Amino acid sequence: MNSKAILAVPVILALAGAAALAGGPLAIGGSIPMADTKMKGVDGKEVAIADVKQPGGTLVVFTCNHCPFAKAWETRIVELGNTYAAKGIGVIAVNANDPKVAEEDSFDVMQQRAKERGMKFPYVVDATSGVARAFGATKTPEAFLFDKDGKLVYHGAIDDSQDQGKVEAPYLKNALDSVVAGKEVAVKETKSIGCGIKFRS
C-alpha cells in the first residue's frame, strides 16, 4: 500500500462513520447490530450484547459518566436495568464516549459509578464507538429495546422529564412491561434528550 493510500484510510473510515450517522438510528423492527462485538466491562471481562441477550428481550442503553442528562437519568436507568434483568430481559449499558474529550468518562470512573449505583448488569466500553455508530445512537442517554426475537421495538428516551418527580410518561418502563408481557409496544419511538456522544476518532 502506498503512502497516499495509507493516508486515505482514516478519511475513508471517518466518512463511513459519518455516513452511518447520517442514515439515522436503527429502524423499528431492525436486528441488533454488532451483537458479537466484545467490549470491556467494569468487572474487567469482555462481554458482547449477544452474551447478555435473554429469552424475554434485550435492552441496550448508551450512556456515560459526565453528561448532566445521563447523570439525571442514571438512577432510573439502573433501577430499570436491575428490575427487568430479574424479569428475563438482558441488559447492557454502553459508554461510547472518548475519555480524552471528557475525563470523567474514563474506565476508572465507570467502575466507581457502577459500584456506587449498584448496577447488576454489564457497563461496558465501546472502545471505537463503532457499536454506537452501528446503532445510529447520538445521545446519552439513549435506549434501544429488542423483543424476544431480537427485533427493535422501542428506541428513544427513558421518560419525559429530566426531573424524576415530574415524570408523566415512563416510555421505557412501559415498553419493557409490554415486552415482558409479550404485547406490542404502544409508543415505539421518542426523541432522546441528552448530550451528544463524544465519538472516538
C-alpha positions as a Markdown table, in Angstrom:
| # | Residue | x | y | z |
|---|---|---|---|---|
| 1 | Met | 0.0 | 0.0 | 0.0 |
| 2 | Asn | 1.5 | 3.4 | -1.0 |
| 3 | Ser | 1.6 | 6.5 | 1.3 |
| 4 | Lys | -1.4 | 8.1 | -0.4 |
| 5 | Ala | -3.5 | 5.0 | 0.2 |
| 6 | Ile | -2.4 | 4.8 | 3.8 |
| 7 | Leu | -3.3 | 8.5 | 4.4 |
| 8 | Ala | -6.7 | 7.9 | 2.8 |
| 9 | Val | -7.7 | 5.1 | 5.2 |
| 10 | Pro | -8.6 | 7.4 | 8.2 |
| 11 | Val | -10.5 | 9.7 | 5.9 |
| 12 | Ile | -12.5 | 6.8 | 4.4 |
| 13 | Leu | -13.2 | 5.5 | 7.9 |
| 14 | Ala | -14.4 | 8.9 | 9.1 |
| 15 | Leu | -16.6 | 9.3 | 6.1 |
| 16 | Ala | -18.1 | 5.8 | 6.7 |
| 17 | Gly | -18.8 | 6.8 | 10.3 |
| 18 | Ala | -20.5 | 10.0 | 9.2 |
| 19 | Ala | -22.5 | 8.1 | 6.6 |
| 20 | Ala | -23.7 | 5.7 | 9.2 |
| 21 | Leu | -24.8 | 8.5 | 11.4 |
| 22 | Ala | -26.4 | 10.4 | 8.5 |
| 23 | Gly | -28.5 | 7.3 | 7.9 |
| 24 | Gly | -30.2 | 7.8 | 11.2 |
| 25 | Pro | -30.8 | 5.4 | 14.1 |
| 26 | Leu | -31.7 | 1.7 | 13.7 |
| 27 | Ala | -35.2 | 1.3 | 12.4 |
| 28 | Ile | -38.0 | -0.2 | 14.4 |
| 29 | Gly | -38.0 | -3.9 | 13.5 |
| 30 | Gly | -34.3 | -3.9 | 12.9 |
| 31 | Ser | -32.0 | -6.6 | 14.4 |
| 32 | Ile | -29.2 | -5.9 | 17.0 |
| 33 | Pro | -26.1 | -4.6 | 15.1 |
| 34 | Met | -22.6 | -5.8 | 16.1 |
| 35 | Ala | -24.1 | -8.1 | 18.6 |
| 36 | Asp | -21.0 | -10.3 | 18.8 |
| 37 | Thr | -18.6 | -7.4 | 19.3 |
| 38 | Lys | -16.7 | -7.9 | 22.6 |
| 39 | Met | -16.5 | -4.8 | 24.9 |
| 40 | Lys | -14.7 | -4.5 | 28.2 |
| 41 | Gly | -16.9 | -4.4 | 31.2 |
| 42 | Val | -16.3 | -2.7 | 34.6 |
| 43 | Asp | -15.5 | -6.1 | 36.0 |
| 44 | Gly | -12.6 | -6.4 | 33.6 |
| 45 | Lys | -14.3 | -9.1 | 31.5 |
| 46 | Glu | -15.0 | -8.9 | 27.8 |
| 47 | Val | -18.7 | -9.1 | 27.0 |
| 48 | Ala | -20.9 | -8.7 | 23.9 |
| 49 | Ile | -24.5 | -7.8 | 23.6 |
| 50 | Ala | -25.2 | -11.4 | 22.4 |
| 51 | Asp | -23.8 | -12.6 | 25.7 |
| 52 | Val | -26.4 | -10.7 | 27.8 |
| 53 | Lys | -29.3 | -11.5 | 25.4 |
| 54 | Gln | -32.1 | -13.2 | 27.3 |
| 55 | Pro | -35.3 | -15.1 | 26.1 |
| 56 | Gly | -37.5 | -12.2 | 27.1 |
| 57 | Gly | -35.7 | -9.5 | 25.2 |
| 58 | Thr | -32.6 | -7.2 | 25.3 |
| 59 | Leu | -32.1 | -3.6 | 26.5 |
| 60 | Val | -29.1 | -1.6 | 25.3 |
| 61 | Val | -28.6 | 1.9 | 26.8 |
| 62 | Phe | -26.0 | 4.2 | 25.6 |
| 63 | Thr | -24.9 | 6.4 | 28.5 |
| 64 | Cys | -21.8 | 8.0 | 30.1 |
| 65 | Asn | -20.5 | 9.5 | 33.3 |
| 66 | His | -20.0 | 13.2 | 32.6 |
| 67 | Cys | -23.2 | 14.3 | 30.9 |
| 68 | Pro | -25.7 | 16.1 | 33.2 |
| 69 | Phe | -28.6 | 14.4 | 31.3 |
| 70 | Ala | -27.0 | 10.9 | 31.8 |
| 71 | Lys | -26.5 | 11.8 | 35.5 |
| 72 | Ala | -30.1 | 12.9 | 35.9 |
| 73 | Trp | -31.4 | 9.6 | 34.5 |
| 74 | Glu | -28.7 | 7.4 | 35.9 |
| 75 | Thr | -30.6 | 6.2 | 38.9 |
| 76 | Arg | -33.7 | 5.4 | 36.8 |
| 77 | Ile | -31.6 | 3.5 | 34.2 |
| 78 | Val | -30.0 | 1.4 | 36.9 |
| 79 | Glu | -33.3 | 0.8 | 38.7 |
| 80 | Leu | -35.0 | -0.3 | 35.4 |
| 81 | Gly | -32.0 | -2.4 | 34.4 |
| 82 | Asn | -31.8 | -4.2 | 37.7 |
| 83 | Thr | -35.6 | -4.7 | 37.9 |
| 84 | Tyr | -36.1 | -6.1 | 34.3 |
| 85 | Ala | -32.9 | -8.2 | 34.3 |
| 86 | Ala | -34.7 | -10.1 | 37.0 |
| 87 | Lys | -37.7 | -10.5 | 34.8 |
| 88 | Gly | -35.9 | -12.1 | 31.9 |
| 89 | Ile | -34.6 | -9.1 | 29.9 |
| 90 | Gly | -30.9 | -8.9 | 29.0 |
| 91 | Val | -29.5 | -5.5 | 29.9 |
| 92 | Ile | -26.3 | -3.8 | 29.0 |
| 93 | Ala | -25.1 | -0.1 | 29.4 |
| 94 | Val | -22.6 | 1.1 | 26.8 |
| 95 | Asn | -20.2 | 4.1 | 27.1 |
| 96 | Ala | -19.1 | 5.1 | 23.6 |
| 97 | Asn | -17.6 | 8.5 | 24.7 |
| 98 | Asp | -13.9 | 9.3 | 24.2 |
| 99 | Pro | -12.4 | 10.0 | 27.7 |
| 100 | Lys | -9.9 | 12.3 | 26.0 |
| 101 | Val | -12.8 | 14.7 | 25.4 |
| 102 | Ala | -14.4 | 14.2 | 28.9 |
| 103 | Glu | -12.1 | 12.7 | 31.5 |
| 104 | Glu | -15.0 | 11.7 | 33.7 |
| 105 | Asp | -15.9 | 9.1 | 31.1 |
| 106 | Ser | -12.7 | 7.1 | 31.9 |
| 107 | Phe | -12.9 | 3.4 | 32.7 |
| 108 | Asp | -11.9 | 4.0 | 36.4 |
| 109 | Val | -14.9 | 6.4 | 36.8 |
| 110 | Met | -17.2 | 3.9 | 35.1 |
| 111 | Gln | -16.1 | 1.2 | 37.7 |
| 112 | Gln | -16.7 | 3.6 | 40.5 |
| 113 | Arg | -20.1 | 4.7 | 39.2 |
| 114 | Ala | -21.3 | 1.2 | 38.6 |
| 115 | Lys | -20.4 | 0.2 | 42.2 |
| 116 | Glu | -22.0 | 3.3 | 43.7 |
| 117 | Arg | -25.2 | 2.8 | 41.8 |
| 118 | Gly | -25.4 | -1.0 | 42.4 |
| 119 | Met | -25.5 | -2.0 | 38.7 |
| 120 | Lys | -26.4 | -5.6 | 38.4 |
| 121 | Phe | -25.8 | -5.7 | 34.6 |
| 122 | Pro | -22.7 | -5.0 | 32.5 |
| 123 | Tyr | -21.5 | -1.5 | 31.9 |
| 124 | Val | -19.0 | -1.6 | 29.0 |
| 125 | Val | -16.7 | 0.5 | 26.9 |
| 126 | Asp | -17.4 | 0.9 | 23.2 |
| 127 | Ala | -13.6 | 1.3 | 22.6 |
| 128 | Thr | -14.0 | 2.5 | 18.9 |
| 129 | Ser | -17.5 | 4.0 | 19.2 |
| 130 | Gly | -18.3 | 1.5 | 16.4 |
| 131 | Val | -21.2 | -0.1 | 18.2 |
| 132 | Ala | -22.8 | 3.3 | 18.8 |
| 133 | Arg | -22.3 | 4.2 | 15.2 |
| 134 | Ala | -23.9 | 0.9 | 14.1 |
| 135 | Phe | -27.0 | 1.6 | 16.2 |
| 136 | Gly | -27.1 | 5.2 | 14.9 |
| 137 | Ala | -27.0 | 6.3 | 18.6 |
| 138 | Thr | -26.2 | 10.0 | 19.0 |
| 139 | Lys | -27.2 | 10.9 | 22.6 |
| 140 | Thr | -26.5 | 10.0 | 26.2 |
| 141 | Pro | -28.8 | 8.5 | 27.5 |
| 142 | Glu | -30.4 | 6.7 | 24.5 |
| 143 | Ala | -32.3 | 3.4 | 24.8 |
| 144 | Phe | -32.8 | 0.6 | 22.3 |
| 145 | Leu | -35.2 | -2.3 | 23.4 |
| 146 | Phe | -35.4 | -5.5 | 21.5 |
| 147 | Asp | -38.1 | -8.2 | 21.9 |
| 148 | Lys | -37.6 | -11.9 | 22.3 |
| 149 | Asp | -37.0 | -12.3 | 18.5 |
| 150 | Gly | -34.2 | -9.7 | 18.7 |
| 151 | Lys | -36.2 | -7.1 | 16.8 |
| 152 | Leu | -36.2 | -3.4 | 17.9 |
| 153 | Val | -39.5 | -2.5 | 19.4 |
| 154 | Tyr | -38.6 | 0.8 | 21.3 |
| 155 | His | -36.0 | 3.5 | 20.7 |
| 156 | Gly | -35.5 | 6.8 | 22.4 |
| 157 | Ala | -35.8 | 8.5 | 25.8 |
| 158 | Ile | -36.1 | 6.9 | 29.2 |
| 159 | Asp | -39.1 | 9.0 | 30.1 |
| 160 | Asp | -40.4 | 12.5 | 29.5 |
| 161 | Ser | -38.7 | 14.5 | 32.2 |
| 162 | Gln | -35.1 | 15.1 | 33.4 |
| 163 | Asp | -36.7 | 15.7 | 36.8 |
| 164 | Gln | -37.8 | 12.3 | 38.2 |
| 165 | Gly | -40.5 | 14.0 | 40.3 |
| 166 | Lys | -42.2 | 15.4 | 37.1 |
| 167 | Val | -42.3 | 12.2 | 35.0 |
| 168 | Glu | -45.7 | 11.7 | 33.4 |
| 169 | Ala | -44.8 | 9.2 | 30.6 |
| 170 | Pro | -42.3 | 6.4 | 31.6 |
| 171 | Tyr | -41.7 | 5.4 | 28.0 |
| 172 | Leu | -39.0 | 2.8 | 28.5 |
| 173 | Lys | -40.8 | 1.2 | 31.5 |
| 174 | Asn | -44.0 | 0.9 | 29.6 |
| 175 | Ala | -42.1 | -0.6 | 26.7 |
| 176 | Leu | -40.4 | -3.1 | 29.0 |
| 177 | Asp | -43.7 | -4.1 | 30.6 |
| 178 | Ser | -45.1 | -4.8 | 27.1 |
| 179 | Val | -42.2 | -6.9 | 26.1 |
| 180 | Val | -42.2 | -8.9 | 29.3 |
| 181 | Ala | -46.0 | -9.5 | 28.8 |
| 182 | Gly | -45.5 | -10.4 | 25.1 |
| 183 | Lys | -47.6 | -7.5 | 24.0 |
| 184 | Glu | -47.0 | -4.9 | 21.3 |
| 185 | Val | -45.2 | -1.7 | 22.4 |
| 186 | Ala | -47.6 | 1.2 | 22.1 |
| 187 | Val | -45.1 | 4.0 | 21.9 |
| 188 | Lys | -42.3 | 2.8 | 19.7 |
| 189 | Glu | -40.1 | 5.9 | 19.3 |
| 190 | Thr | -39.5 | 9.0 | 21.2 |
| 191 | Lys | -36.9 | 11.8 | 21.0 |
| 192 | Ser | -33.8 | 11.2 | 23.0 |
| 193 | Ile | -32.8 | 14.2 | 25.1 |
| 194 | Gly | -29.2 | 14.4 | 26.2 |
| 195 | Cys | -25.6 | 15.2 | 25.4 |
| 196 | Gly | -24.1 | 14.3 | 22.0 |
| 197 | Ile | -22.0 | 11.2 | 22.1 |
| 198 | Lys | -18.3 | 12.2 | 22.0 |
| 199 | Phe | -17.3 | 9.7 | 19.3 |
| 200 | Arg | -13.8 | 8.3 | 19.2 |
| 201 | Ser | -11.8 | 9.2 | 16.0 |
